[in-house]
Amino acid sequence: MKAPAMKIISKGPFKCGTAAAFFALKSHVAKALPCWVSVLPVSKYEWKFENQAQGAPQKKVADEAGYEALLDAVKEKHLHENIVVWLFTPTPKKVEEV
């Protein structure tokens, strides 16, 4: 039996600089969705650069360490080109489900 296809909904864009803290990223995401920061499924955040191949693996950014790895990759790549990062997240729970 095949799993149902995942429905993708695009939100944003938003800008978040490399000097921003992890909480700032979560705040930007919450504002773009819109939802409360407290209901974001942060542990399931994944990202990839916009210009990566379609099948390129997405990388986890589920915590401070993952966010720091994302920032390091962005800073390294930014030396050579302007970049866009796609952030993937499941739909947040509704406040009453928490």
VMD Tcl script that builds the backbone (N, CA, C; Angstrom):
set m [mol new atoms 294]
animate dup $m
set s [atomselect $m all]
$s set {name element resname resid chain x y z} {
  {N N MET 1 A 0.847 -1.181 0.000}
  {CA C MET 1 A 0.000 0.000 0.000}
  {C C MET 1 A 0.890 1.241 0.000}
  {N N LYS 2 A 0.616 2.156 -0.884}
  {CA C LYS 2 A 1.385 3.401 -0.988}
  {C C LYS 2 A 0.941 4.398 0.067}
  {N N ALA 3 A 1.923 5.126 0.590}
  {CA C ALA 3 A 1.602 6.213 1.520}
  {C C ALA 3 A 0.972 7.351 0.731}
  {N N PRO 4 A 0.028 8.058 1.335}
  {CA C PRO 4 A -0.583 9.191 0.621}
  {C C PRO 4 A 0.466 10.250 0.298}
  {N N ALA 5 A 0.290 10.904 -0.833}
  {CA C ALA 5 A 1.222 11.952 -1.248}
  {C C ALA 5 A 1.160 13.114 -0.260}
  {N N MET 6 A 2.320 13.671 0.040}
  {CA C MET 6 A 2.373 14.795 0.956}
  {C C MET 6 A 1.917 16.052 0.220}
  {N N LYS 7 A 1.041 16.796 0.843}
  {CA C LYS 7 A 0.565 18.048 0.281}
  {C C LYS 7 A 1.553 19.149 0.654}
  {N N ILE 8 A 2.074 19.845 -0.337}
  {CA C ILE 8 A 3.047 20.900 -0.098}
  {C C ILE 8 A 2.382 22.252 -0.284}
  {N N ILE 9 A 2.540 23.087 0.719}
  {CA C ILE 9 A 2.003 24.444 0.687}
  {C C ILE 9 A 3.180 25.386 0.886}
  {N N SER 10 A 3.320 26.352 0.002}
  {CA C SER 10 A 4.432 27.295 0.086}
  {C C SER 10 A 4.007 28.535 0.851}
  {N N LYS 11 A 4.832 28.949 1.807}
  {CA C LYS 11 A 4.593 30.167 2.584}
  {C C LYS 11 A 5.876 30.988 2.559}
  {N N GLY 12 A 5.760 32.260 2.834}
  {CA C GLY 12 A 6.958 33.100 2.857}
  {C C GLY 12 A 7.041 33.870 1.554}
  {N N PRO 13 A 8.150 34.359 1.209}
  {CA C PRO 13 A 9.470 34.211 1.820}
  {C C PRO 13 A 9.646 35.144 3.002}
  {N N PHE 14 A 10.727 34.920 3.732}
  {CA C PHE 14 A 11.140 35.838 4.773}
  {C C PHE 14 A 12.660 35.872 4.804}
  {N N LYS 15 A 13.195 36.945 5.347}
  {CA C LYS 15 A 14.648 37.084 5.461}
  {C C LYS 15 A 15.048 36.877 6.911}
  {N N CYS 16 A 16.133 36.145 7.072}
  {CA C CYS 16 A 16.673 35.904 8.398}
  {C C CYS 16 A 18.190 35.869 8.239}
  {N N GLY 17 A 18.878 36.850 8.775}
  {CA C GLY 17 A 20.319 36.954 8.602}
  {C C GLY 17 A 21.095 35.920 9.406}
  {N N THR 18 A 22.366 35.764 9.066}
  {CA C THR 18 A 23.207 34.779 9.730}
  {C C THR 18 A 23.587 35.180 11.154}
  {N N ALA 19 A 23.297 36.403 11.546}
  {CA C ALA 19 A 23.559 36.833 12.924}
  {C C ALA 19 A 22.367 36.542 13.838}
  {N N ALA 20 A 21.248 36.100 13.261}
  {CA C ALA 20 A 20.026 35.865 14.033}
  {C C ALA 20 A 20.134 34.586 14.865}
  {N N ALA 21 A 19.542 34.626 16.046}
  {CA C ALA 21 A 19.490 33.458 16.923}
  {C C ALA 21 A 18.442 32.463 16.417}
  {N N PHE 22 A 18.515 31.232 16.912}
  {CA C PHE 22 A 17.568 30.184 16.513}
  {C C PHE 22 A 16.132 30.615 16.805}
  {N N PHE 23 A 15.918 31.301 17.933}
  {CA C PHE 23 A 14.563 31.766 18.245}
  {C C PHE 23 A 14.047 32.737 17.196}
  {N N ALA 24 A 14.930 33.555 16.629}
  {CA C ALA 24 A 14.510 34.498 15.585}
  {C C ALA 24 A 14.016 33.744 14.353}
  {N N LEU 25 A 14.721 32.665 13.984}
  {CA C LEU 25 A 14.255 31.852 12.856}
  {C C LEU 25 A 12.865 31.302 13.148}
  {N N LYS 26 A 12.669 30.756 14.342}
  {CA C LYS 26 A 11.359 30.205 14.702}
  {C C LYS 26 A 10.281 31.286 14.663}
  {N N SER 27 A 10.622 32.490 15.097}
  {CA C SER 27 A 9.657 33.598 15.062}
  {C C SER 27 A 9.273 33.962 13.632}
  {N N HIS 28 A 10.260 33.985 12.729}
  {CA C HIS 28 A 9.977 34.265 11.316}
  {C C HIS 28 A 9.064 33.191 10.723}
  {N N VAL 29 A 9.343 31.937 11.030}
  {CA C VAL 29 A 8.524 30.831 10.520}
  {C C VAL 29 A 7.100 30.953 11.050}
  {N N ALA 30 A 6.955 31.188 12.340}
  {CA C ALA 30 A 5.628 31.315 12.943}
  {C C ALA 30 A 4.829 32.455 12.312}
  {N N LYS 31 A 5.487 33.553 12.044}
  {CA C LYS 31 A 4.805 34.692 11.420}
  {C C LYS 31 A 4.380 34.361 9.988}
  {N N ALA 32 A 5.220 33.629 9.248}
  {CA C ALA 32 A 4.909 33.291 7.859}
  {C C ALA 32 A 3.779 32.268 7.750}
  {N N LEU 33 A 3.624 31.389 8.730}
  {CA C LEU 33 A 2.641 30.298 8.576}
  {C C LEU 33 A 1.172 30.719 8.675}
  {N N PRO 34 A 0.626 31.495 9.423}
  {CA C PRO 34 A 0.935 32.026 10.742}
  {C C PRO 34 A 0.495 31.043 11.831}
  {N N CYS 35 A 1.251 31.044 12.945}
  {CA C CYS 35 A 0.916 30.233 14.108}
  {C C CYS 35 A 1.743 30.710 15.292}
  {N N TRP 36 A 1.517 30.123 16.447}
  {CA C TRP 36 A 2.297 30.416 17.636}
  {C C TRP 36 A 3.632 29.685 17.553}
  {N N VAL 37 A 4.688 30.285 18.050}
  {CA C VAL 37 A 6.003 29.635 18.090}
  {C C VAL 37 A 5.917 28.329 18.875}
  {N N SER 38 A 5.116 28.299 19.914}
  {CA C SER 38 A 5.018 27.127 20.795}
  {C C SER 38 A 4.455 25.883 20.110}
  {N N VAL 39 A 3.770 26.032 18.976}
  {CA C VAL 39 A 3.199 24.863 18.298}
  {C C VAL 39 A 3.982 24.445 17.051}
  {N N LEU 40 A 5.098 25.115 16.782}
  {CA C LEU 40 A 5.913 24.753 15.621}
  {C C LEU 40 A 6.541 23.372 15.812}
  {N N PRO 41 A 6.523 22.521 14.795}
  {CA C PRO 41 A 7.167 21.203 14.882}
  {C C PRO 41 A 8.671 21.306 14.598}
  {N N VAL 42 A 9.372 22.068 15.423}
  {CA C VAL 42 A 10.774 22.406 15.193}
  {C C VAL 42 A 11.639 21.157 15.032}
  {N N SER 43 A 11.344 20.105 15.763}
  {CA C SER 43 A 12.165 18.889 15.696}
  {C C SER 43 A 12.131 18.245 14.315}
  {N N LYS 44 A 11.216 18.678 13.473}
  {CA C LYS 44 A 11.086 18.095 12.127}
  {C C LYS 44 A 11.507 19.059 11.021}
  {N N TYR 45 A 12.073 20.204 11.373}
  {CA C TYR 45 A 12.553 21.148 10.361}
  {C C TYR 45 A 13.652 20.508 9.512}
  {N N GLU 46 A 13.586 20.734 8.206}
  {CA C GLU 46 A 14.630 20.313 7.276}
  {C C GLU 46 A 14.862 21.441 6.282}
  {N N TRP 47 A 16.062 21.495 5.703}
  {CA C TRP 47 A 16.389 22.574 4.772}
  {C C TRP 47 A 17.262 22.063 3.643}
  {N N LYS 48 A 17.292 22.852 2.571}
  {CA C LYS 48 A 18.257 22.651 1.491}
  {C C LYS 48 A 18.378 23.965 0.731}
  {N N PHE 49 A 19.488 24.108 0.002}
  {CA C PHE 49 A 19.677 25.298 -0.814}
  {C C PHE 49 A 18.755 25.237 -2.018}
  {N N GLU 50 A 18.300 26.387 -2.471}
  {CA C GLU 50 A 17.364 26.473 -3.590}
  {C C GLU 50 A 17.920 25.830 -4.856}
  {N N ASN 51 A 19.197 26.001 -5.123}
  {CA C ASN 51 A 19.758 25.531 -6.392}
  {C C ASN 51 A 20.280 24.094 -6.339}
  {N N GLN 52 A 19.966 23.340 -5.292}
  {CA C GLN 52 A 20.372 21.941 -5.239}
  {C C GLN 52 A 19.475 21.097 -6.139}
  {N N ALA 53 A 19.978 19.956 -6.533}
  {CA C ALA 53 A 19.210 19.049 -7.383}
  {C C ALA 53 A 17.902 18.651 -6.703}
  {N N GLN 54 A 16.912 18.339 -7.513}
  {CA C GLN 54 A 15.582 17.987 -7.008}
  {C C GLN 54 A 15.639 16.875 -5.966}
  {N N GLY 55 A 16.438 15.858 -6.193}
  {CA C GLY 55 A 16.504 14.727 -5.280}
  {C C GLY 55 A 17.532 14.873 -4.173}
  {N N ALA 56 A 18.147 16.039 -4.058}
  {CA C ALA 56 A 19.175 16.245 -3.028}
  {C C ALA 56 A 18.561 16.057 -1.646}
  {N N PRO 57 A 19.299 15.416 -0.744}
  {CA C PRO 57 A 18.742 15.196 0.597}
  {C C PRO 57 A 18.587 16.501 1.361}
  {N N GLN 58 A 17.547 16.546 2.163}
  {CA C GLN 58 A 17.330 17.708 3.026}
  {C C GLN 58 A 18.074 17.456 4.333}
  {N N LYS 59 A 18.565 18.522 4.944}
  {CA C LYS 59 A 19.336 18.411 6.180}
  {C C LYS 59 A 18.491 18.870 7.355}
  {N N LYS 60 A 18.693 18.257 8.498}
  {CA C LYS 60 A 17.939 18.593 9.710}
  {C C LYS 60 A 18.400 19.917 10.298}
  {N N VAL 61 A 17.461 20.650 10.829}
  {CA C VAL 61 A 17.761 21.887 11.568}
  {C C VAL 61 A 16.841 21.931 12.787}
  {N N ALA 62 A 16.792 20.817 13.506}
  {CA C ALA 62 A 15.806 20.611 14.558}
  {C C ALA 62 A 16.157 21.239 15.902}
  {N N ASP 63 A 17.388 21.743 16.042}
  {CA C ASP 63 A 17.801 22.302 17.321}
  {C C ASP 63 A 18.913 23.328 17.089}
  {N N GLU 64 A 19.465 23.855 18.171}
  {CA C GLU 64 A 20.525 24.866 18.063}
  {C C GLU 64 A 21.715 24.365 17.242}
  {N N ALA 65 A 22.126 23.107 17.470}
  {CA C ALA 65 A 23.273 22.553 16.742}
  {C C ALA 65 A 22.983 22.466 15.244}
  {N N GLY 66 A 21.794 22.028 14.885}
  {CA C GLY 66 A 21.407 21.966 13.479}
  {C C GLY 66 A 21.339 23.348 12.852}
  {N N TYR 67 A 20.861 24.315 13.631}
  {CA C TYR 67 A 20.789 25.692 13.146}
  {C C TYR 67 A 22.192 26.246 12.921}
  {N N GLU 68 A 23.118 25.960 13.831}
  {CA C GLU 68 A 24.497 26.415 13.670}
  {C C GLU 68 A 25.130 25.786 12.421}
  {N N ALA 69 A 24.825 24.514 12.156}
  {CA C ALA 69 A 25.330 23.852 10.945}
  {C C ALA 69 A 24.765 24.528 9.694}
  {N N LEU 70 A 23.489 24.883 9.728}
  {CA C LEU 70 A 22.867 25.611 8.614}
  {C C LEU 70 A 23.578 26.944 8.395}
  {N N LEU 71 A 23.804 27.687 9.472}
  {CA C LEU 71 A 24.474 28.983 9.352}
  {C C LEU 71 A 25.886 28.836 8.795}
  {N N ASP 72 A 26.606 27.808 9.247}
  {CA C ASP 72 A 27.960 27.569 8.727}
  {C C ASP 72 A 27.925 27.307 7.228}
  {N N ALA 73 A 26.967 26.490 6.777}
  {CA C ALA 73 A 26.837 26.181 5.350}
  {C C ALA 73 A 26.472 27.429 4.552}
  {N N VAL 74 A 25.585 28.247 5.100}
  {CA C VAL 74 A 25.175 29.480 4.426}
  {C C VAL 74 A 26.363 30.434 4.301}
  {N N LYS 75 A 27.107 30.598 5.390}
  {CA C LYS 75 A 28.254 31.504 5.371}
  {C C LYS 75 A 29.301 31.037 4.363}
  {N N GLU 76 A 29.552 29.742 4.290}
  {CA C GLU 76 A 30.535 29.186 3.347}
  {C C GLU 76 A 30.078 29.406 1.903}
  {N N LYS 77 A 28.827 29.117 1.625}
  {CA C LYS 77 A 28.310 29.242 0.272}
  {C C LYS 77 A 28.184 30.712 -0.144}
  {N N HIS 78 A 27.890 31.568 0.820}
  {CA C HIS 78 A 27.675 32.997 0.528}
  {C C HIS 78 A 28.959 33.678 0.044}
  {N N LEU 79 A 30.096 33.085 0.315}
  {CA C LEU 79 A 31.352 33.658 -0.172}
  {C C LEU 79 A 31.397 33.689 -1.695}
  {N N HIS 80 A 30.644 32.790 -2.334}
  {CA C HIS 80 A 30.714 32.630 -3.780}
  {C C HIS 80 A 29.470 33.093 -4.527}
  {N N GLU 81 A 28.343 33.201 -3.854}
  {CA C GLU 81 A 27.094 33.535 -4.549}
  {C C GLU 81 A 26.023 33.984 -3.562}
  {N N ASN 82 A 24.990 34.632 -4.076}
  {CA C ASN 82 A 23.816 34.918 -3.259}
  {C C ASN 82 A 23.038 33.618 -3.123}
  {N N ILE 83 A 22.451 33.398 -1.976}
  {CA C ILE 83 A 21.800 32.102 -1.755}
  {C C ILE 83 A 20.385 32.249 -1.233}
  {N N VAL 84 A 19.607 31.190 -1.464}
  {CA C VAL 84 A 18.257 31.058 -0.923}
  {C C VAL 84 A 18.189 29.683 -0.279}
  {N N VAL 85 A 17.632 29.618 0.909}
  {CA C VAL 85 A 17.465 28.359 1.626}
  {C C VAL 85 A 15.973 28.057 1.703}
  {N N TRP 86 A 15.614 26.835 1.354}
  {CA C TRP 86 A 14.231 26.371 1.498}
  {C C TRP 86 A 14.129 25.657 2.839}
  {N N LEU 87 A 13.128 26.008 3.640}
  {CA C LEU 87 A 12.885 25.368 4.922}
  {C C LEU 87 A 11.612 24.545 4.798}
  {N N PHE 88 A 11.697 23.276 5.160}
  {CA C PHE 88 A 10.549 22.370 5.084}
  {C C PHE 88 A 10.113 22.017 6.496}
  {N N THR 89 A 8.809 22.072 6.736}
  {CA C THR 89 A 8.265 21.739 8.045}
  {C C THR 89 A 6.859 21.163 7.879}
  {N N PRO 90 A 6.500 20.185 8.704}
  {CA C PRO 90 A 5.112 19.725 8.681}
  {C C PRO 90 A 4.183 20.838 9.169}
  {N N THR 91 A 2.919 20.691 8.920}
  {CA C THR 91 A 1.931 21.664 9.388}
  {C C THR 91 A 1.934 21.695 10.916}
  {N N PRO 92 A 1.993 22.868 11.510}
  {CA C PRO 92 A 1.961 22.961 12.984}
  {C C PRO 92 A 0.614 22.488 13.528}
  {N N LYS 93 A 0.630 22.021 14.766}
  {CA C LYS 93 A -0.626 21.660 15.431}
  {C C LYS 93 A -1.394 22.929 15.732}
  {N N LYS 94 A -2.695 22.793 15.828}
  {CA C LYS 94 A -3.512 23.925 16.256}
  {C C LYS 94 A -3.353 24.071 17.764}
  {N N VAL 95 A -3.537 25.273 18.250}
  {CA C VAL 95 A -3.321 25.554 19.676}
  {C C VAL 95 A -4.147 24.609 20.545}
  {N N GLU 96 A -5.379 24.317 20.164}
  {CA C GLU 96 A -6.237 23.458 20.990}
  {C C GLU 96 A -5.775 21.993 20.990}
  {N N GLU 97 A -4.884 21.595 20.044}
  {CA C GLU 97 A -4.376 20.225 19.995}
  {C C GLU 97 A -3.167 20.033 20.894}
  {N N VAL 98 A -2.602 21.124 21.396}
  {CA C VAL 98 A -1.365 21.048 22.185}
  {C C VAL 98 A -1.655 20.611 23.598}
}
mol reanalyze $m
mol bondsrecalc $m
mol representation Tube
mol addrep $m
